């Protein structure tokens, strides 16, 4: 198995990191949407003093 070039390795690493970040961001946004929907459904549970 030949050794990979450093540039290729860096490209692969950056691509994987980008993919991971994208998935994390998507999950984050979906959870926020779900929480907002839940809050709309049950407003009486929130007892914050703004």
mmCIF file of the N, C-alpha and C atoms, coordinates in Angstrom:
data_MODEL
# 
_entry.id   MODEL 
# 
loop_
_atom_site.group_PDB 
_atom_site.id 
_atom_site.type_symbol 
_atom_site.label_atom_id 
_atom_site.label_alt_id 
_atom_site.label_comp_id 
_atom_site.label_asym_id 
_atom_site.label_entity_id 
_atom_site.label_seq_id 
_atom_site.pdbx_PDB_ins_code 
_atom_site.Cartn_x 
_atom_site.Cartn_y 
_atom_site.Cartn_z 
_atom_site.occupancy 
_atom_site.B_iso_or_equiv 
_atom_site.pdbx_formal_charge 
_atom_site.auth_seq_id 
_atom_site.auth_comp_id 
_atom_site.auth_asym_id 
_atom_site.auth_atom_id 
_atom_site.pdbx_PDB_model_num 
ATOM 1   N N  . UNK A 1 1  ? 0.851   -1.199 0.000  1.00 0.00 ? 1  UNK A N  1 
ATOM 2   C CA . UNK A 1 1  ? 0.000   0.000  0.000  1.00 0.00 ? 1  UNK A CA 1 
ATOM 3   C C  . UNK A 1 1  ? 0.886   1.248  0.000  1.00 0.00 ? 1  UNK A C  1 
ATOM 4   N N  . UNK A 1 2  ? 0.755   2.108  -1.006 1.00 0.00 ? 2  UNK A N  1 
ATOM 5   C CA . UNK A 1 2  ? 1.609   3.308  -1.047 1.00 0.00 ? 2  UNK A CA 1 
ATOM 6   C C  . UNK A 1 2  ? 1.146   4.364  -0.057 1.00 0.00 ? 2  UNK A C  1 
ATOM 7   N N  . UNK A 1 3  ? 2.088   5.149  0.402  1.00 0.00 ? 3  UNK A N  1 
ATOM 8   C CA . UNK A 1 3  ? 1.758   6.201  1.366  1.00 0.00 ? 3  UNK A CA 1 
ATOM 9   C C  . UNK A 1 3  ? 0.991   7.324  0.667  1.00 0.00 ? 3  UNK A C  1 
ATOM 10  N N  . UNK A 1 4  ? 0.007   7.868  1.380  1.00 0.00 ? 4  UNK A N  1 
ATOM 11  C CA . UNK A 1 4  ? -0.774  8.961  0.809  1.00 0.00 ? 4  UNK A CA 1 
ATOM 12  C C  . UNK A 1 4  ? 0.015   10.264 0.873  1.00 0.00 ? 4  UNK A C  1 
ATOM 13  N N  . UNK A 1 5  ? -0.265  11.121 -0.074 1.00 0.00 ? 5  UNK A N  1 
ATOM 14  C CA . UNK A 1 5  ? 0.375   12.437 -0.069 1.00 0.00 ? 5  UNK A CA 1 
ATOM 15  C C  . UNK A 1 5  ? -0.210  13.269 1.070  1.00 0.00 ? 5  UNK A C  1 
ATOM 16  N N  . UNK A 1 6  ? 0.590   14.153 1.643  1.00 0.00 ? 6  UNK A N  1 
ATOM 17  C CA . UNK A 1 6  ? 0.076   14.964 2.768  1.00 0.00 ? 6  UNK A CA 1 
ATOM 18  C C  . UNK A 1 6  ? -1.127  15.814 2.368  1.00 0.00 ? 6  UNK A C  1 
ATOM 19  N N  . UNK A 1 7  ? -1.097  16.353 1.166  1.00 0.00 ? 7  UNK A N  1 
ATOM 20  C CA . UNK A 1 7  ? -2.212  17.188 0.722  1.00 0.00 ? 7  UNK A CA 1 
ATOM 21  C C  . UNK A 1 7  ? -3.499  16.361 0.637  1.00 0.00 ? 7  UNK A C  1 
ATOM 22  N N  . UNK A 1 8  ? -3.377  15.173 0.088  1.00 0.00 ? 8  UNK A N  1 
ATOM 23  C CA . UNK A 1 8  ? -4.548  14.301 -0.014 1.00 0.00 ? 8  UNK A CA 1 
ATOM 24  C C  . UNK A 1 8  ? -5.093  13.964 1.372  1.00 0.00 ? 8  UNK A C  1 
ATOM 25  N N  . UNK A 1 9  ? -4.193  13.666 2.284  1.00 0.00 ? 9  UNK A N  1 
ATOM 26  C CA . UNK A 1 9  ? -4.607  13.324 3.649  1.00 0.00 ? 9  UNK A CA 1 
ATOM 27  C C  . UNK A 1 9  ? -5.326  14.508 4.297  1.00 0.00 ? 9  UNK A C  1 
ATOM 28  N N  . UNK A 1 10 ? -4.761  15.710 4.096  1.00 0.00 ? 10 UNK A N  1 
ATOM 29  C CA . UNK A 1 10 ? -5.388  16.914 4.651  1.00 0.00 ? 10 UNK A CA 1 
ATOM 30  C C  . UNK A 1 10 ? -6.776  17.126 4.047  1.00 0.00 ? 10 UNK A C  1 
ATOM 31  N N  . UNK A 1 11 ? -6.878  16.910 2.759  1.00 0.00 ? 11 UNK A N  1 
ATOM 32  C CA . UNK A 1 11 ? -8.175  17.070 2.103  1.00 0.00 ? 11 UNK A CA 1 
ATOM 33  C C  . UNK A 1 11 ? -9.197  16.097 2.687  1.00 0.00 ? 11 UNK A C  1 
ATOM 34  N N  . UNK A 1 12 ? -8.773  14.864 2.861  1.00 0.00 ? 12 UNK A N  1 
ATOM 35  C CA . UNK A 1 12 ? -9.673  13.862 3.421  1.00 0.00 ? 12 UNK A CA 1 
ATOM 36  C C  . UNK A 1 12 ? -10.113 14.252 4.832  1.00 0.00 ? 12 UNK A C  1 
ATOM 37  N N  . UNK A 1 13 ? -9.165  14.689 5.633  1.00 0.00 ? 13 UNK A N  1 
ATOM 38  C CA . UNK A 1 13 ? -9.476  15.092 7.004  1.00 0.00 ? 13 UNK A CA 1 
ATOM 39  C C  . UNK A 1 13 ? -10.467 16.250 7.017  1.00 0.00 ? 13 UNK A C  1 
ATOM 40  N N  . UNK A 1 14 ? -10.217 17.246 6.192  1.00 0.00 ? 14 UNK A N  1 
ATOM 41  C CA . UNK A 1 14 ? -11.115 18.408 6.154  1.00 0.00 ? 14 UNK A CA 1 
ATOM 42  C C  . UNK A 1 14 ? -12.514 17.993 5.694  1.00 0.00 ? 14 UNK A C  1 
ATOM 43  N N  . UNK A 1 15 ? -12.578 17.116 4.710  1.00 0.00 ? 15 UNK A N  1 
ATOM 44  C CA . UNK A 1 15 ? -13.877 16.661 4.222  1.00 0.00 ? 15 UNK A CA 1 
ATOM 45  C C  . UNK A 1 15 ? -14.652 15.933 5.316  1.00 0.00 ? 15 UNK A C  1 
ATOM 46  N N  . UNK A 1 16 ? -13.971 15.048 6.022  1.00 0.00 ? 16 UNK A N  1 
ATOM 47  C CA . UNK A 1 16 ? -14.644 14.309 7.095  1.00 0.00 ? 16 UNK A CA 1 
ATOM 48  C C  . UNK A 1 16 ? -15.118 15.267 8.195  1.00 0.00 ? 16 UNK A C  1 
ATOM 49  N N  . UNK A 1 17 ? -14.269 16.226 8.534  1.00 0.00 ? 17 UNK A N  1 
ATOM 50  C CA . UNK A 1 17 ? -14.638 17.202 9.561  1.00 0.00 ? 17 UNK A CA 1 
ATOM 51  C C  . UNK A 1 17 ? -15.849 18.015 9.120  1.00 0.00 ? 17 UNK A C  1 
ATOM 52  N N  . UNK A 1 18 ? -15.861 18.413 7.866  1.00 0.00 ? 18 UNK A N  1 
ATOM 53  C CA . UNK A 1 18 ? -16.992 19.186 7.350  1.00 0.00 ? 18 UNK A CA 1 
ATOM 54  C C  . UNK A 1 18 ? -18.276 18.364 7.437  1.00 0.00 ? 18 UNK A C  1 
ATOM 55  N N  . UNK A 1 19 ? -18.182 17.099 7.073  1.00 0.00 ? 19 UNK A N  1 
ATOM 56  C CA . UNK A 1 19 ? -19.356 16.233 7.129  1.00 0.00 ? 19 UNK A CA 1 
ATOM 57  C C  . UNK A 1 19 ? -19.869 16.105 8.563  1.00 0.00 ? 19 UNK A C  1 
ATOM 58  N N  . UNK A 1 20 ? -18.958 15.909 9.494  1.00 0.00 ? 20 UNK A N  1 
ATOM 59  C CA . UNK A 1 20 ? -19.340 15.777 10.902 1.00 0.00 ? 20 UNK A CA 1 
ATOM 60  C C  . UNK A 1 20 ? -19.998 17.066 11.389 1.00 0.00 ? 20 UNK A C  1 
ATOM 61  N N  . UNK A 1 21 ? -19.410 18.194 11.038 1.00 0.00 ? 21 UNK A N  1 
ATOM 62  C CA . UNK A 1 21 ? -19.963 19.482 11.455 1.00 0.00 ? 21 UNK A CA 1 
ATOM 63  C C  . UNK A 1 21 ? -21.364 19.679 10.876 1.00 0.00 ? 21 UNK A C  1 
ATOM 64  N N  . UNK A 1 22 ? -21.531 19.329 9.613  1.00 0.00 ? 22 UNK A N  1 
ATOM 65  C CA . UNK A 1 22 ? -22.842 19.482 8.981  1.00 0.00 ? 22 UNK A CA 1 
ATOM 66  C C  . UNK A 1 22 ? -23.893 18.633 9.690  1.00 0.00 ? 22 UNK A C  1 
ATOM 67  N N  . UNK A 1 23 ? -23.542 17.399 9.993  1.00 0.00 ? 23 UNK A N  1 
ATOM 68  C CA . UNK A 1 23 ? -24.496 16.519 10.671 1.00 0.00 ? 23 UNK A CA 1 
ATOM 69  C C  . UNK A 1 23 ? -24.848 17.070 12.056 1.00 0.00 ? 23 UNK A C  1 
ATOM 70  N N  . UNK A 1 24 ? -23.838 17.572 12.760 1.00 0.00 ? 24 UNK A N  1 
ATOM 71  C CA . UNK A 1 24 ? -24.074 18.130 14.089 1.00 0.00 ? 24 UNK A CA 1 
ATOM 72  C C  . UNK A 1 24 ? -25.002 19.336 14.005 1.00 0.00 ? 24 UNK A C  1 
ATOM 73  N N  . UNK A 1 25 ? -24.742 20.204 13.034 1.00 0.00 ? 25 UNK A N  1 
ATOM 74  C CA . UNK A 1 25 ? -25.573 21.405 12.883 1.00 0.00 ? 25 UNK A CA 1 
ATOM 75  C C  . UNK A 1 25 ? -27.010 21.010 12.545 1.00 0.00 ? 25 UNK A C  1 
ATOM 76  N N  . UNK A 1 26 ? -27.160 20.048 11.659 1.00 0.00 ? 26 UNK A N  1 
ATOM 77  C CA . UNK A 1 26 ? -28.501 19.605 11.281 1.00 0.00 ? 26 UNK A CA 1 
ATOM 78  C C  . UNK A 1 26 ? -29.242 19.032 12.487 1.00 0.00 ? 26 UNK A C  1 
ATOM 79  N N  . UNK A 1 27 ? -28.567 18.206 13.260 1.00 0.00 ? 27 UNK A N  1 
ATOM 80  C CA . UNK A 1 27 ? -29.192 17.636 14.460 1.00 0.00 ? 27 UNK A CA 1 
ATOM 81  C C  . UNK A 1 27 ? -29.568 18.739 15.441 1.00 0.00 ? 27 UNK A C  1 
ATOM 82  N N  . UNK A 1 28 ? -28.680 19.717 15.595 1.00 0.00 ? 28 UNK A N  1 
ATOM 83  C CA . UNK A 1 28 ? -28.933 20.833 16.497 1.00 0.00 ? 28 UNK A CA 1 
ATOM 84  C C  . UNK A 1 28 ? -30.197 21.586 16.087 1.00 0.00 ? 28 UNK A C  1 
ATOM 85  N N  . UNK A 1 29 ? -30.307 21.887 14.790 1.00 0.00 ? 29 UNK A N  1 
ATOM 86  C CA . UNK A 1 29 ? -31.471 22.632 14.309 1.00 0.00 ? 29 UNK A CA 1 
ATOM 87  C C  . UNK A 1 29 ? -32.750 21.818 14.459 1.00 0.00 ? 29 UNK A C  1 
ATOM 88  N N  . UNK A 1 30 ? -32.674 20.541 14.190 1.00 0.00 ? 30 UNK A N  1 
ATOM 89  C CA . UNK A 1 30 ? -33.869 19.701 14.315 1.00 0.00 ? 30 UNK A CA 1 
ATOM 90  C C  . UNK A 1 30 ? -34.332 19.640 15.768 1.00 0.00 ? 30 UNK A C  1 
ATOM 91  N N  . UNK A 1 31 ? -33.398 19.534 16.690 1.00 0.00 ? 31 UNK A N  1 
ATOM 92  C CA . UNK A 1 31 ? -33.769 19.495 18.110 1.00 0.00 ? 31 UNK A CA 1 
ATOM 93  C C  . UNK A 1 31 ? -34.400 20.819 18.522 1.00 0.00 ? 31 UNK A C  1 
ATOM 94  N N  . UNK A 1 32 ? -33.870 21.926 18.014 1.00 0.00 ? 32 UNK A N  1 
ATOM 95  C CA . UNK A 1 32 ? -34.428 23.245 18.346 1.00 0.00 ? 32 UNK A CA 1 
ATOM 96  C C  . UNK A 1 32 ? -35.863 23.332 17.831 1.00 0.00 ? 32 UNK A C  1 
ATOM 97  N N  . UNK A 1 33 ? -36.095 22.876 16.609 1.00 0.00 ? 33 UNK A N  1 
ATOM 98  C CA . UNK A 1 33 ? -37.442 22.915 16.038 1.00 0.00 ? 33 UNK A CA 1 
ATOM 99  C C  . UNK A 1 33 ? -38.393 22.079 16.877 1.00 0.00 ? 33 UNK A C  1 
ATOM 100 N N  . UNK A 1 34 ? -37.963 20.889 17.258 1.00 0.00 ? 34 UNK A N  1 
ATOM 101 C CA . UNK A 1 34 ? -38.804 19.988 18.049 1.00 0.00 ? 34 UNK A CA 1 
ATOM 102 C C  . UNK A 1 34 ? -39.119 20.631 19.404 1.00 0.00 ? 34 UNK A C  1 
ATOM 103 N N  . UNK A 1 35 ? -38.125 21.227 20.022 1.00 0.00 ? 35 UNK A N  1 
ATOM 104 C CA . UNK A 1 35 ? -38.336 21.865 21.321 1.00 0.00 ? 35 UNK A CA 1 
ATOM 105 C C  . UNK A 1 35 ? -39.301 23.036 21.181 1.00 0.00 ? 35 UNK A C  1 
ATOM 106 N N  . UNK A 1 36 ? -39.188 23.803 20.104 1.00 0.00 ? 36 UNK A N  1 
ATOM 107 C CA . UNK A 1 36 ? -40.099 24.931 19.895 1.00 0.00 ? 36 UNK A CA 1 
ATOM 108 C C  . UNK A 1 36 ? -41.536 24.428 19.727 1.00 0.00 ? 36 UNK A C  1 
ATOM 109 N N  . UNK A 1 37 ? -41.704 23.365 18.972 1.00 0.00 ? 37 UNK A N  1 
ATOM 110 C CA . UNK A 1 37 ? -43.037 22.792 18.787 1.00 0.00 ? 37 UNK A CA 1 
ATOM 111 C C  . UNK A 1 37 ? -43.594 22.309 20.125 1.00 0.00 ? 37 UNK A C  1 
ATOM 112 N N  . UNK A 1 38 ? -42.748 21.662 20.906 1.00 0.00 ? 38 UNK A N  1 
ATOM 113 C CA . UNK A 1 38 ? -43.174 21.150 22.208 1.00 0.00 ? 38 UNK A CA 1 
ATOM 114 C C  . UNK A 1 38 ? -43.582 22.295 23.127 1.00 0.00 ? 38 UNK A C  1 
ATOM 115 N N  . UNK A 1 39 ? -42.824 23.378 23.083 1.00 0.00 ? 39 UNK A N  1 
ATOM 116 C CA . UNK A 1 39 ? -43.135 24.543 23.913 1.00 0.00 ? 39 UNK A CA 1 
ATOM 117 C C  . UNK A 1 39 ? -44.468 25.151 23.494 1.00 0.00 ? 39 UNK A C  1 
ATOM 118 N N  . UNK A 1 40 ? -44.727 25.186 22.208 1.00 0.00 ? 40 UNK A N  1 
ATOM 119 C CA . UNK A 1 40 ? -46.006 25.715 21.734 1.00 0.00 ? 40 UNK A CA 1 
ATOM 120 C C  . UNK A 1 40 ? -47.153 24.836 22.213 1.00 0.00 ? 40 UNK A C  1 
ATOM 121 N N  . UNK A 1 41 ? -46.939 23.537 22.207 1.00 0.00 ? 41 UNK A N  1 
ATOM 122 C CA . UNK A 1 41 ? -47.987 22.610 22.633 1.00 0.00 ? 41 UNK A CA 1 
ATOM 123 C C  . UNK A 1 41 ? -48.258 22.734 24.137 1.00 0.00 ? 41 UNK A C  1 
ATOM 124 N N  . UNK A 1 42 ? -47.202 22.910 24.920 1.00 0.00 ? 42 UNK A N  1 
ATOM 125 C CA . UNK A 1 42 ? -47.363 22.936 26.380 1.00 0.00 ? 42 UNK A CA 1 
ATOM 126 C C  . UNK A 1 42 ? -46.771 24.220 26.950 1.00 0.00 ? 42 UNK A C  1 
ATOM 127 N N  . UNK A 1 43 ? -47.488 25.336 26.821 1.00 0.00 ? 43 UNK A N  1 
ATOM 128 C CA . UNK A 1 43 ? -46.940 26.593 27.366 1.00 0.00 ? 43 UNK A CA 1 
ATOM 129 C C  . UNK A 1 43 ? -47.102 26.713 28.875 1.00 0.00 ? 43 UNK A C  1 
ATOM 130 N N  . UNK A 1 44 ? -48.039 25.972 29.437 1.00 0.00 ? 44 UNK A N  1 
ATOM 131 C CA . UNK A 1 44 ? -48.278 26.089 30.876 1.00 0.00 ? 44 UNK A CA 1 
ATOM 132 C C  . UNK A 1 44 ? -47.133 25.526 31.711 1.00 0.00 ? 44 UNK A C  1 
ATOM 133 N N  . UNK A 1 45 ? -46.293 24.655 31.102 1.00 0.00 ? 45 UNK A N  1 
ATOM 134 C CA . UNK A 1 45 ? -45.182 24.079 31.859 1.00 0.00 ? 45 UNK A CA 1 
ATOM 135 C C  . UNK A 1 45 ? -44.083 25.104 32.106 1.00 0.00 ? 45 UNK A C  1 
ATOM 136 N N  . UNK A 1 46 ? -43.987 26.088 31.208 1.00 0.00 ? 46 UNK A N  1 
ATOM 137 C CA . UNK A 1 46 ? -42.907 27.082 31.350 1.00 0.00 ? 46 UNK A CA 1 
ATOM 138 C C  . UNK A 1 46 ? -43.336 28.110 32.391 1.00 0.00 ? 46 UNK A C  1 
ATOM 139 N N  . UNK A 1 47 ? -42.528 28.279 33.406 1.00 0.00 ? 47 UNK A N  1 
ATOM 140 C CA . UNK A 1 47 ? -42.838 29.229 34.479 1.00 0.00 ? 47 UNK A CA 1 
ATOM 141 C C  . UNK A 1 47 ? -41.668 30.175 34.707 1.00 0.00 ? 47 UNK A C  1 
ATOM 142 N N  . UNK A 1 48 ? -41.113 30.682 33.587 1.00 0.00 ? 48 UNK A N  1 
ATOM 143 C CA . UNK A 1 48 ? -39.965 31.580 33.712 1.00 0.00 ? 48 UNK A CA 1 
ATOM 144 C C  . UNK A 1 48 ? -40.435 32.985 34.061 1.00 0.00 ? 48 UNK A C  1 
ATOM 145 N N  . UNK A 1 49 ? -39.626 33.705 34.807 1.00 0.00 ? 49 UNK A N  1 
ATOM 146 C CA . UNK A 1 49 ? -39.899 35.115 35.112 1.00 0.00 ? 49 UNK A CA 1 
ATOM 147 C C  . UNK A 1 49 ? -38.996 35.963 34.236 1.00 0.00 ? 49 UNK A C  1 
ATOM 148 N N  . UNK A 1 50 ? -39.555 36.486 33.164 1.00 0.00 ? 50 UNK A N  1 
ATOM 149 C CA . UNK A 1 50 ? -38.736 37.236 32.211 1.00 0.00 ? 50 UNK A CA 1 
ATOM 150 C C  . UNK A 1 50 ? -38.368 38.595 32.774 1.00 0.00 ? 50 UNK A C  1 
# 
